[in-house]
Amino acid sequence: MGLWTLFEGLMLLANALAILNEDRFLGPRGWSFSEVSAGGRSKSLKGRLIGLIYAIQYLRVPLIILNLIIVVVKLVSG
């Protein structure tokens, strides 16, 4: 496994986290940002994961650009 394959795998994980909807998926399971920030559990593992999900959702435009770069490189390299 090379560094490029690891990067592609991380991009797939970031894409999966970026499309999660708070109202339909995260909220009913108790993973909304308001529950963590109101409870003061932002230092817990759950709070950090929710923060990571929201950070990835905030950076959607750079994620789209990185996806385009990966697609172009895959098309060129085969």
C-alpha positions, 0 to 999 in steps of 0.5 A: 500500500502506497502513500497515494492509496492511503490518501485516496482512502482518507479522501473517501472517508472525508467524502463519507463524513461530508454527506452526513445530514444532521437532521436525518442521521446525526440528530436522531442518534444523539450526535448533533453539535448542539447536544455536545456543545450544550452538555460541555462534553466537547473534550470527549471522544464523541465530542471530538468526532462530532467536531471533526464531522462538522469541520469536514462539512465546513470544508466542502469546497476544498474537498471538491477540489481535491476530489477533482484532482484525484479524478484527473490524476487517475484518468491520466495515470490509468 
